[in-house]
Amino acid sequence: MLEELREAHQKAWGIVMRLLMLFGPIAAYGLLLVFFWFVYPPQDGSLFSFSPQYLVLLGLLLVYMVPPFGKETVIPVALIGGEGLINLIATATGIVLDPAAITGFPLWVIVLGIVGMDIAVAAFVILNFNLLLKIPGVGTGLRWIMRGADNIIQSKPWIKSLSSTGLLIFMYIPFQGSGALTTSVITRLLNYHPVFAICLVTFGSLLSTLTIGLGLSSILKLWAVNPIFGILLAAGLLGIIVLFVFSWSKILAALQKKKAHE
């Protein structure tokens, strides 16, 4: 009798944990969207309406999930605002929004929205990977992403060679397909522990988002003071990026040479 109760308890606990892993990431990000609703409340005060600025924010977050748009596209447009913001959303999603809501967003809103989405995607995929593979349609799409992730591992062997550092660099640098979804799948293919994998995606997303956001925000502020200062900072950042790419190519060449001698 005691053994049956223990088994029933374990089964019930397993169901609860599965539901938490399945719906927890979605619910957590839903709460973040509710928080943004209070940040940009509707002008009429109704609980069932949305302000133009809130709709634009939702549109931007939706654009972020549509390839090939990524942080390098969404963050600058979100910070600058203007007609380009409305046009980007319309082009990527087909949603036409009120031109009145074309002002830029503060950096903290962009960071919360994008990093929060990356965390939610990573947690949902990593914690439910085996289950998602069994769902018709979803499993097919996930296997397609797995093939793409495997091709990335084969074309960029340094990801595997450098272990977690390589995967963090992949998540940080805006390579084609280096978003949270593909990175999460790669962590599963490389058998990373789920908690470690989610932390890795989170740190990579936060680092890349802040780098792009703070860099562009600084340029815009200096541009407002004096356009020459903004241009000089932009040129300096571009120089750092070129130096990093050059150094990284040298490191990869050394790694490949070392591997060839082994």
C-alpha positions in Angstrom: 0.0 0.0 0.0 2.8 2.4 0.9 4.6 1.5 -2.3 1.5 2.3 -4.3 1.1 5.7 -2.6 4.8 6.5 -3.3 4.4 5.6 -7.0 1.2 7.6 -7.2 2.9 10.6 -5.6 5.9 10.3 -7.9 3.6 10.1 -10.9 1.6 13.1 -9.8 4.7 15.1 -9.2 6.1 14.1 -12.6 2.9 15.4 -14.2 3.1 18.7 -12.3 6.8 19.2 -13.3 6.0 18.4 -16.9 3.2 21.0 -16.9 5.5 23.6 -15.3 8.2 22.9 -17.9 5.7 23.1 -20.7 3.7 26.1 -19.7 6.0 27.9 -17.3 8.2 29.7 -19.9 5.1 30.8 -21.8 3.4 32.0 -18.6 6.5 33.9 -17.4 6.9 35.8 -20.7 3.1 36.5 -20.6 3.6 38.2 -17.3 6.3 40.3 -18.8 4.0 41.4 -21.6 1.4 42.3 -18.9 4.0 44.4 -17.2 4.7 46.2 -20.4 1.0 46.9 -20.7 1.2 48.8 -17.5 4.3 50.6 -18.7 2.4 51.7 -21.9 -1.3 51.7 -20.7 -4.2 52.6 -23.1 -5.3 56.2 -23.0 -8.9 55.3 -22.3 -7.9 53.3 -19.3 -9.8 50.2 -20.5 -8.5 46.7 -19.5 -9.3 45.3 -23.0 -7.6 47.9 -25.2 -4.0 48.6 -26.1 -2.0 51.8 -26.6 -0.3 52.4 -30.0 3.1 52.2 -28.3 2.3 48.9 -26.7 1.2 47.5 -30.1 4.4 48.7 -31.7 6.4 46.9 -28.9 4.5 43.7 -29.5 5.2 44.1 -33.2 8.9 44.5 -32.7 9.1 41.4 -30.5 7.2 39.5 -33.1 9.6 40.8 -35.8 12.5 39.5 -33.7 11.1 36.0 -34.0 10.9 36.2 -37.8 14.1 35.2 -39.7 16.3 36.8 -40.9 15.6 39.7 -38.5 17.6 39.7 -35.3 19.1 41.9 -32.6 21.2 43.8 -35.1 18.0 44.9 -36.9 15.4 45.2 -34.2 17.4 47.0 -31.5 18.6 49.9 -33.7 15.1 50.4 -35.1 13.5 50.2 -31.7 15.9 52.8 -30.2 15.7 55.2 -33.1 12.0 54.9 -33.9 10.5 56.8 -36.8 8.8 55.6 -40.0 11.4 52.8 -40.3 10.0 51.2 -37.2 6.5 51.0 -38.6 7.8 49.8 -42.0 9.9 47.1 -40.5 6.9 45.6 -38.6 4.7 45.9 -41.7 7.2 44.2 -43.9 8.0 41.3 -41.5 4.5 40.6 -40.2 2.0 42.3 -42.5 0.7 44.3 -39.5 0.1 48.0 -40.2 0.2 50.1 -37.1 -0.8 53.7 -36.2 2.0 56.1 -37.5 1.5 58.1 -34.2 3.3 55.3 -32.3 6.7 55.8 -34.0 8.8 57.1 -31.0 11.8 55.0 -29.9 11.8 52.8 -26.8 14.2 53.1 -23.8 17.0 50.6 -23.7 15.7 48.8 -20.6 12.4 48.0 -22.3 14.3 46.6 -25.3 16.7 44.5 -23.1 13.8 43.1 -21.0 11.7 42.2 -24.1 14.4 40.6 -26.2 16.4 38.8 -23.4 13.1 37.7 -21.8 12.0 36.2 -25.1 15.4 34.4 -25.6 15.1 32.9 -22.1 11.5 31.8 -22.7 12.4 30.2 -26.0 15.5 28.5 -24.6 13.7 27.2 -21.5 10.7 25.9 -23.6 12.9 24.1 -26.2 15.5 22.7 -23.8 13.2 21.5 -21.1 10.6 20.0 -23.5 13.0 18.9 -26.3 12.1 15.2 -26.4 8.4 15.9 -26.0 8.4 18.4 -28.8 10.0 15.9 -31.2 7.0 13.6 -30.7 4.4 16.3 -31.6 3.3 16.0 -35.3 4.3 19.1 -37.2 6.3 20.6 -34.4 8.6 17.6 -34.4 9.1 17.9 -38.1 10.0 21.6 -37.8 12.3 20.9 -34.9 14.1 18.1 -36.8 14.6 20.6 -39.7 16.2 23.0 -37.2 18.3 20.2 -35.8 19.7 19.5 -39.3 20.6 23.2 -39.6 22.2 23.2 -36.2 24.2 20.1 -37.1 25.4 21.8 -40.3 26.5 24.8 -38.1 28.5 22.5 -35.8 30.2 20.9 -38.8 30.9 24.2 -40.6 32.1 25.8 -37.3 34.0 23.1 -35.5 35.4 25.7 -33.0 31.9 25.7 -31.3 32.5 22.1 -30.2 36.3 22.5 -29.7 35.9 25.5 -27.4 33.1 23.9 -25.5 30.8 26.3 -23.7 33.0 29.3 -24.6 32.6 28.5 -28.3 28.8 28.3 -27.9 28.8 31.5 -26.0 30.7 33.3 -28.8 28.3 31.8 -31.3 25.4 33.2 -29.3 27.1 36.6 -28.9 28.2 37.2 -32.4 25.3 37.7 -34.9 26.1 34.8 -37.2 23.3 33.6 -39.5 21.0 31.5 -37.4 22.7 32.2 -34.1 19.5 33.0 -32.2 18.2 31.4 -29.0 16.3 28.7 -30.8 19.2 27.3 -32.8 21.6 27.7 -29.9 19.2 25.8 -27.6 19.0 23.0 -30.1 22.9 22.9 -30.4 23.1 22.6 -26.6 20.8 19.5 -26.8 22.9 18.0 -29.6 26.1 18.6 -27.5 24.4 17.1 -24.4 24.7 20.2 -22.2 22.9 20.1 -18.8 19.5 21.9 -19.2 20.1 24.4 -16.5 23.6 25.2 -17.7 22.3 25.5 -21.3 19.6 28.0 -20.3 22.1 30.0 -18.3 24.5 30.0 -21.3 21.8 31.3 -23.7 20.7 33.9 -21.1 24.2 35.3 -20.7 24.9 35.3 -24.4 21.6 37.1 -25.1 22.1 39.7 -22.4 25.7 40.3 -23.5 24.9 40.8 -27.2 21.7 42.9 -26.5 23.6 45.2 -24.2 26.5 45.5 -26.5 24.3 46.6 -29.5 22.0 48.7 -27.3 24.6 50.6 -25.3 26.8 51.1 -28.3 24.0 52.6 -30.4 22.5 54.5 -27.5 25.9 56.2 -26.8 26.2 57.1 -30.5 22.8 58.7 -30.6 23.5 60.7 -27.4 26.8 61.9 -28.7 25.2 62.7 -32.1 22.7 64.9 -30.3 25.5 66.8 -28.6 27.7 67.0 -31.8 27.4 64.8 -34.9 31.2 64.6 -35.2 31.4 63.0 -31.7 28.8 60.4 -32.8 30.7 59.7 -36.0 34.0 59.3 -34.1 32.4 56.8 -31.7 30.8 54.9 -34.5 34.2 54.7 -36.3 35.9 53.6 -33.1 33.3 50.8 -32.5 33.6 49.7 -36.1 37.4 49.5 -35.6 37.0 47.4 -32.5 34.7 45.0 -34.4 37.1 44.7 -37.4 40.0 44.1 -34.9 38.0 41.4 -33.1 37.0 39.7 -36.4 40.7 39.8 -37.6 41.9 38.4 -34.3 39.2 35.7 -34.3 40.1 34.6 -37.7 43.7 34.2 -36.5 42.6 32.2 -33.5 40.5 29.9 -35.7 43.4 29.4 -38.1 45.6 28.4 -35.1 43.0 26.0 -33.8 42.6 24.4 -37.2 46.4 24.1 -37.6 46.7 22.5 -34.2 43.9 20.1 -34.9 45.6 19.1 -38.2 48.8 18.2 -36.4 47.0 16.1 -33.8 
